[in-house]
Amino acid sequence: DGTLDAVIESAYPLTDDQIDGIRATLEEKYGRKVQARAEVESDLIGGVCIRMGDEVIDASVRGKLARLAASLKN
C-alpha cells in the first residue's frame, strides 16, 4: 500500500501533537503515508532517533555526542 512504518525513539514520552508533527514532516520528505509508533529509550539523553526500514535519522543527544567523540579522534 506504500505506507512507511516509522519507529520514533525519544528519551521522554512524546505528546500526540509531537508525534503528528514528526509524521507530517516524514510524509512531506518521502511523499508517502507514514505510520509512526513512539517508544521511550531513556539512554538517548534527549532528542529523537527515527528508524524507517534500513534508514536511521539520529537527532539524539547520544548520537551527537558519539559523532563529536569520533571527530575528536580523527
C-alpha atoms as an extended CHARMM CRD file, in Angstrom:
* protein
*
        74  EXT
         1         1  ASP       CA              0.0000000000        0.0000000000        0.0000000000  PROA      1               0.0000000000
         2         2  GLY       CA              3.0490000000        2.2790000000        0.0140000000  PROA      2               0.0000000000
         3         3  THR       CA              2.8270000000        3.1810000000        3.6970000000  PROA      3               0.0000000000
         4         4  LEU       CA              6.1360000000        3.5290000000        5.5230000000  PROA      4               0.0000000000
         5         5  ASP       CA              6.4990000000        2.3100000000        9.1050000000  PROA      5               0.0000000000
         6         6  ALA       CA              8.4950000000        4.5350000000       11.4360000000  PROA      6               0.0000000000
         7         7  VAL       CA              9.6350000000        3.9650000000       14.9950000000  PROA      7               0.0000000000
         8         8  ILE       CA             10.2990000000        7.2170000000       16.8290000000  PROA      8               0.0000000000
         9         9  GLU       CA             12.5190000000        6.6900000000       19.8650000000  PROA      9               0.0000000000
        10        10  SER       CA             12.7800000000        9.5160000000       22.3710000000  PROA      10              0.0000000000
        11        11  ALA       CA             14.2910000000        9.9500000000       25.8100000000  PROA      11              0.0000000000
        12        12  TYR       CA             10.9070000000       11.0570000000       27.1920000000  PROA      12              0.0000000000
        13        13  PRO       CA              7.3080000000       10.3100000000       26.1900000000  PROA      13              0.0000000000
        14        14  LEU       CA              6.1360000000       12.3660000000       23.1960000000  PROA      14              0.0000000000
        15        15  THR       CA              2.7540000000       14.0450000000       23.0250000000  PROA      15              0.0000000000
        16        16  ASP       CA              0.3160000000       13.1370000000       20.2430000000  PROA      16              0.0000000000
        17        17  ASP       CA              0.9590000000       16.5680000000       18.7010000000  PROA      17              0.0000000000
        18        18  GLN       CA              4.7150000000       15.9380000000       18.6190000000  PROA      18              0.0000000000
        19        19  ILE       CA              4.2310000000       12.5160000000       17.0070000000  PROA      19              0.0000000000
        20        20  ASP       CA              1.8200000000       14.0050000000       14.4510000000  PROA      20              0.0000000000
        21        21  GLY       CA              4.3480000000       16.7460000000       13.6360000000  PROA      21              0.0000000000
        22        22  ILE       CA              7.1540000000       14.2430000000       13.0700000000  PROA      22              0.0000000000
        23        23  ARG       CA              4.8330000000       12.0460000000       10.9870000000  PROA      23              0.0000000000
        24        24  ALA       CA              3.8120000000       15.0300000000        8.8270000000  PROA      24              0.0000000000
        25        25  THR       CA              7.4540000000       16.0040000000        8.2840000000  PROA      25              0.0000000000
        26        26  LEU       CA              8.3530000000       12.4420000000        7.2560000000  PROA      26              0.0000000000
        27        27  GLU       CA              5.3510000000       12.2390000000        4.8980000000  PROA      27              0.0000000000
        28        28  GLU       CA              6.4300000000       15.5060000000        3.2610000000  PROA      28              0.0000000000
        29        29  LYS       CA             10.0460000000       14.3150000000        2.9470000000  PROA      29              0.0000000000
        30        30  TYR       CA              9.2260000000       10.8900000000        1.4930000000  PROA      30              0.0000000000
        31        31  GLY       CA              5.9960000000       11.7240000000       -0.3680000000  PROA      31              0.0000000000
        32        32  ARG       CA              4.2550000000        8.7090000000        1.1970000000  PROA      32              0.0000000000
        33        33  LYS       CA              1.9690000000        7.9840000000        4.1210000000  PROA      33              0.0000000000
        34        34  VAL       CA              3.8240000000        7.1750000000        7.3480000000  PROA      34              0.0000000000
        35        35  GLN       CA              2.5670000000        5.0460000000       10.2090000000  PROA      35              0.0000000000
        36        36  ALA       CA              4.5010000000        6.1510000000       13.2980000000  PROA      36              0.0000000000
        37        37  ARG       CA              4.9750000000        4.3650000000       16.5970000000  PROA      37              0.0000000000
        38        38  ALA       CA              6.6800000000        6.0800000000       19.5420000000  PROA      38              0.0000000000
        39        39  GLU       CA              8.9340000000        4.3470000000       22.0540000000  PROA      39              0.0000000000
        40        40  VAL       CA             10.7900000000        5.6830000000       25.0720000000  PROA      40              0.0000000000
        41        41  GLU       CA             14.5340000000        4.9500000000       25.0930000000  PROA      41              0.0000000000
        42        42  SER       CA             15.9620000000        6.7940000000       28.0950000000  PROA      42              0.0000000000
        43        43  ASP       CA             19.6150000000        6.2870000000       27.1290000000  PROA      43              0.0000000000
        44        44  LEU       CA             19.1720000000        8.7270000000       24.2060000000  PROA      44              0.0000000000
        45        45  ILE       CA             19.5580000000       11.5190000000       26.8090000000  PROA      45              0.0000000000
        46        46  GLY       CA             17.4460000000       13.8780000000       24.6580000000  PROA      46              0.0000000000
        47        47  GLY       CA             16.2010000000       14.3690000000       21.1020000000  PROA      47              0.0000000000
        48        48  VAL       CA             14.8370000000       11.6080000000       18.8880000000  PROA      48              0.0000000000
        49        49  CYS       CA             16.0410000000        8.7140000000       16.7750000000  PROA      49              0.0000000000
        50        50  ILE       CA             13.7560000000        7.6920000000       13.8980000000  PROA      50              0.0000000000
        51        51  ARG       CA             14.0270000000        4.2620000000       12.2880000000  PROA      51              0.0000000000
        52        52  MET       CA             12.3420000000        3.5760000000        8.9540000000  PROA      52              0.0000000000
        53        53  GLY       CA             13.3780000000        0.2370000000        7.4840000000  PROA      53              0.0000000000
        54        54  ASP       CA             17.1320000000        0.4020000000        6.9090000000  PROA      54              0.0000000000
        55        55  GLU       CA             17.2850000000        4.1790000000        7.3630000000  PROA      55              0.0000000000
        56        56  VAL       CA             18.0440000000        5.8330000000       10.6950000000  PROA      56              0.0000000000
        57        57  ILE       CA             17.6790000000        9.5520000000       11.3700000000  PROA      57              0.0000000000
        58        58  ASP       CA             19.6180000000       10.1450000000       14.5820000000  PROA      58              0.0000000000
        59        59  ALA       CA             18.8790000000       13.5190000000       16.1480000000  PROA      59              0.0000000000
        60        60  SER       CA             19.5350000000       12.2930000000       19.6840000000  PROA      60              0.0000000000
        61        61  VAL       CA             21.9680000000       13.8190000000       22.1450000000  PROA      61              0.0000000000
        62        62  ARG       CA             23.6410000000       10.3950000000       22.4430000000  PROA      62              0.0000000000
        63        63  GLY       CA             24.1860000000       10.3290000000       18.6720000000  PROA      63              0.0000000000
        64        64  LYS       CA             25.5640000000       13.8620000000       18.5860000000  PROA      64              0.0000000000
        65        65  LEU       CA             27.9900000000       13.0640000000       21.4140000000  PROA      65              0.0000000000
        66        66  ALA       CA             29.1320000000        9.9070000000       19.5870000000  PROA      66              0.0000000000
        67        67  ARG       CA             29.7570000000       11.8950000000       16.3750000000  PROA      67              0.0000000000
        68        68  LEU       CA             31.6540000000       14.5530000000       18.3440000000  PROA      68              0.0000000000
        69        69  ALA       CA             33.8260000000       11.8880000000       20.0110000000  PROA      69              0.0000000000
        70        70  ALA       CA             34.5590000000       10.3010000000       16.6260000000  PROA      70              0.0000000000
        71        71  SER       CA             35.5600000000       13.6390000000       15.0980000000  PROA      71              0.0000000000
        72        72  LEU       CA             37.9000000000       14.3800000000       18.0120000000  PROA      72              0.0000000000
        73        73  LYS       CA             39.6870000000       11.0500000000       17.4570000000  PROA      73              0.0000000000
        74        74  ASN       CA             40.4500000000       11.9030000000       13.8130000000  PROA      74              0.0000000000
